Amino acid sequence: MVERGTTLLRKMEMNVTESEKRTGKNTVNMQETYTVYLIETRPAEALPEGGTPATPDTLWRRYSEFELLRTYLLVTYPYIIIPPLPEKRAEFVWHKMSADNLDPDFVERRRVGLENFLLRVASHPVLSNDKIFFLFLTEEKEWREVVLETGFQDKFDSRLKSLSAMFRVKNPDKRFTALKLYSDELNSLISQLLRVRVKVADRLYGVYKVHGNYGRVFSEWSAIEKEMGDGLQSAGHHMDTYAASIDDILEEEEHYADQLKEYLFYTDAVRSVCRKHELMQYELEMVAQDLVQKKQQKEELATGTVRVFSLKGMTSKLFGQESQEQRESRLAALEQSIREGEETLKEKNTECQEFVRTAWEDIERFKEQKDRDLREALISYAIMQISMCKKGIQVWSNAKECFNKM
């Protein structure tokens, strides 16, 4: 699902190969148990026939360090749909599945998700060239110091306040409005799909396990039969095998559920880009509005007419008109402010246009990736279901043969 193109993946192979549970003290000096993940990297070089690959460079990372990297990317590249991390705690779980974030099966799925995250970033035409990302893969200790020195956290705090503020854009870009609406709908639909899958998994698990009762009954029955005993015993064995197979089936299903979850989390990244554009558009409109007001003030000052009620107008009537020198001073200050405002408006316009251009390039790239990935995931899921049904048919066909031999 990840394309190499001309990105970092052409120069470097990377894998998250294993996980390890550790115990240590956290920032408040409390003992805690956590999981670390081993990242292996090696040069992506064509090997001569019979040659051995280079020994990989390795380092360990906690999930929180992956979070730090992604936050840095969010702040540094607001116009890019940043790949999501796998879930921190299990969501959409069926009743026999553990929601513990230290559960071995969950940790393994998270390992796969973290590797997928690295591959997504490394295959991106812009993100793959980021120096901080490269250090994340190659420098175990120095990386954190370097990323914190960028000052991105101050920008992140400011960004959070801005994005959480309430504001209304007068002239929203219809493309971003439609994209945000689509993202909301996609989030809702994938959530519904995952909830349906949980219900089906619960029921399917019960149906399969109940087949184990067939196996028990056939085995007990075989004990009281002479002619039919062997056939019943064999049929019971097939039923036991069928009942036990559901564990592997549902574990395989989790792989496809995780692919859907990735795009569920991707919708947040899409909304983040849309929200950033709204903020930039709002700031542009505020600068333009302020400039209009200042030009109006200049016109009123130059002509001596006041279009709307103002405190200064009332003050002039009560205490007399200001002197010519005062008026010229205020006029000069307004003209300077207008020039600065026009320059700021020009910069904001250019900034907004550049954001739209670069963001839309990445959105188009993301759309192609999304369509391709979800199509492959759904087809693979359908193939898995067909295979599961065929195995069920085969079990009953084998049971039928056992009954025929009685």
Salt bridges, closest charged atoms under 4 A:
GLU3 OE2 - ARG372 NH1 3.74
GLU20 OE2 - ARG22 NE 2.84
GLU32 OE2 - ARG62 NH1 3.32
GLU65 OE2 - ARG61 NH1 3.13
GLU67 OE1 - LYS88 NZ 3.48
GLU87 OE2 - LYS261 NZ 2.88
GLU108 OE2 - ARG111 NH2 2.74
GLU115 OE1 - ARG111 NH1 3.98
ASP173 OD2 - ARG175 NH2 3.45
ASP184 OD2 - LYS180 NZ 3.79
ASP184 OD1 - ARG271 NH1 2.90
ASP202 OD1 - HIS95 ND1 2.57
GLU220 OE2 - ARG216 NH1 3.56
ASP247 OD2 - LYS209 NZ 3.05
GLU251 OE2 - ARG109 NH1 3.79
GLU253 OE1 - ARG197 NE 2.99
GLU254 OE2 - ARG197 NH1 2.55
ASP258 OD2 - ARG109 NE 3.65
GLU262 OE2 - ARG120 NE 2.88
ASP268 OD1 - ARG271 NH2 2.36
GLU278 OE1 - ARG275 NH1 3.19
GLU283 OE1 - LYS348 NZ 3.30
ASP290 OD2 - LYS294 NZ 3.14
GLU299 OE2 - ARG307 NH2 2.54
GLU322 OE2 - ARG330 NH1 2.93
GLU335 OE2 - LYS298 NZ 3.91
GLU342 OE2 - LYS295 NZ 3.42
GLU354 OE2 - ARG357 NH2 2.52
GLU361 OE2 - ARG357 NH1 2.97
ASP362 OD1 - HIS124 NE2 2.58
ASP362 OD1 - ARG365 NE 2.92
ASP371 OD1 - LYS370 NZ 2.62
ASP373 OD2 - ARG120 NH2 2.72
